[in-house]
Each structure stands twice: as C-alpha cells, then as structure tokens.
Amino acid sequence: MAKQILVVDDEAYLRDIQVLVLSAAGYAATALETAAEALARLADIRPDLILLDMSLPGMDGREFLRRLRASAPWRLLPRSPRPIPQSCRSRSATSRCSRTSAA
C-alpha cells in the first residue's frame, strides 16, 4: 500500500505540483487548501507525512501544529518542522529547488 502524504497549501499551483510529483513517485497524495480543512480530514486521510505551508491565511501552520499535537494520536510528533526556504516558493524556483533538495 502506498504511503499517504497530505499537502496543505493555499497556493493552488504548489499543491498541484507537489501532488503531481508525489503521485509520480508512487505516493498517495491528498491536497487541501486550509489548515482547518486538514484538521477536519485527518482521521479520514491518516497521513504518514504532512507537507504544511507555515504561512497559511486564517489558521497558520504553527497553530495547526499546536492543535494537532494536542490530540492524542499525534502527541509524539517531532517538535522541529523542516521549513522550505521562502526563495523556493515561487513558480520559477520550484524546479530548481526540487533538484537541489533531491541531491
């Protein structure tokens, strides 16, 4: 069974790119636009990994993590998220950063 990855990002093109790349690599990827939506769907999706935009509008990534860690099944999450540099968040930098992070 493929590992389930949840992508939470308000930028549609970033969600689409991440799902495309992850699906091509054999993962089952689900993309959601908001942190609130992700919290509501966690029990259904049961992700092995969450790729989370830390600067979401409304509930940001930090608040999402605080609420996630407050629930019993997720209490043992690591305390240090691995941020993607802001310089990798533009359309033109996406392929360059993908190649760099894969090395």
C-alpha positions as CSV (number, residue, x, y, z in Angstrom):
1,M,0.0,0.0,0.0
2,A,1.3,3.5,-0.9
3,K,2.3,5.9,1.8
4,Q,-0.2,8.7,2.3
5,I,1.1,12.2,2.1
6,L,-1.1,15.2,3.0
7,V,-0.2,18.5,1.3
8,V,-1.7,21.6,2.9
9,D,-1.0,24.8,1.0
10,D,-3.2,27.8,0.0
11,E,-1.2,28.2,-3.3
12,A,-3.0,26.1,-5.9
13,Y,0.0,25.7,-8.2
14,L,2.2,24.5,-5.3
15,R,-0.5,22.0,-4.3
16,D,-0.8,20.8,-7.8
17,I,3.0,20.4,-8.4
18,Q,3.5,18.6,-5.1
19,V,0.7,16.1,-5.8
20,L,1.9,15.5,-9.3
21,V,5.5,14.8,-8.2
22,L,4.4,12.7,-5.2
23,S,1.9,10.7,-7.3
24,A,4.6,10.0,-10.0
25,A,6.9,8.8,-7.2
26,G,4.3,6.2,-6.1
27,Y,2.8,8.0,-3.1
28,A,-0.9,8.6,-2.4
29,A,-1.2,12.4,-2.1
30,T,-4.1,14.4,-0.9
31,A,-4.1,18.2,-1.2
32,L,-6.0,20.6,0.9
33,E,-6.2,24.4,0.9
34,T,-6.6,25.3,4.6
35,A,-5.4,24.1,8.0
36,A,-8.9,23.9,9.2
37,E,-9.8,21.6,6.4
38,A,-6.8,19.5,7.1
39,L,-7.6,19.2,10.8
40,A,-11.2,18.1,9.9
41,R,-10.0,15.5,7.5
42,L,-7.0,14.0,9.4
43,A,-9.0,11.0,10.7
44,D,-10.1,10.1,7.2
45,I,-6.8,10.7,5.5
46,R,-4.4,9.3,8.2
47,P,-1.3,10.7,6.6
48,D,2.2,9.2,7.0
49,L,3.7,12.6,6.2
50,I,2.3,16.2,6.2
51,L,3.7,18.9,3.9
52,L,2.5,22.0,5.6
53,D,2.7,25.7,4.5
54,M,3.5,27.5,7.7
55,S,2.1,30.9,6.4
56,L,-1.5,29.8,5.6
57,P,-4.2,32.5,5.9
58,G,-6.6,32.1,8.8
59,M,-5.1,29.3,10.9
60,D,-1.4,29.3,10.1
61,G,0.9,26.3,10.2
62,R,2.1,26.9,13.8
63,E,-1.5,26.9,15.1
64,F,-2.3,23.8,13.0
65,L,0.7,22.0,14.6
66,R,-0.3,23.2,18.1
67,R,-3.8,21.8,17.6
68,L,-2.5,18.6,16.0
69,R,-0.2,17.9,18.9
70,A,-3.0,18.5,21.4
71,S,-4.9,15.5,20.0
72,A,-4.0,12.0,21.4
73,P,-2.9,10.2,18.2
74,W,-0.5,13.0,17.2
75,R,1.2,13.9,20.5
76,L,4.5,12.2,19.7
77,L,5.2,14.3,16.6
78,P,8.7,15.7,16.3
79,R,9.0,19.3,17.6
80,S,11.1,20.7,14.8
81,P,9.4,21.2,11.4
82,R,11.7,21.3,8.4
83,P,10.9,24.6,6.6
84,I,11.3,25.1,2.9
85,P,13.1,28.4,2.3
86,Q,11.0,31.2,1.1
87,S,13.2,31.5,-2.0
88,C,11.9,28.1,-3.2
89,R,8.2,29.2,-3.1
90,S,8.0,31.0,-6.5
91,R,7.0,29.3,-9.7
92,S,10.4,29.9,-11.3
93,A,12.3,28.4,-8.3
94,T,10.2,25.3,-7.9
95,S,12.1,23.1,-10.3
96,R,15.5,24.5,-9.2
97,C,14.7,23.8,-5.5
98,S,13.3,20.3,-6.3
99,R,16.6,19.4,-8.0
100,T,18.6,20.9,-5.1
101,S,16.7,19.2,-2.3
102,A,16.8,15.9,-4.1
103,A,20.6,15.9,-4.1
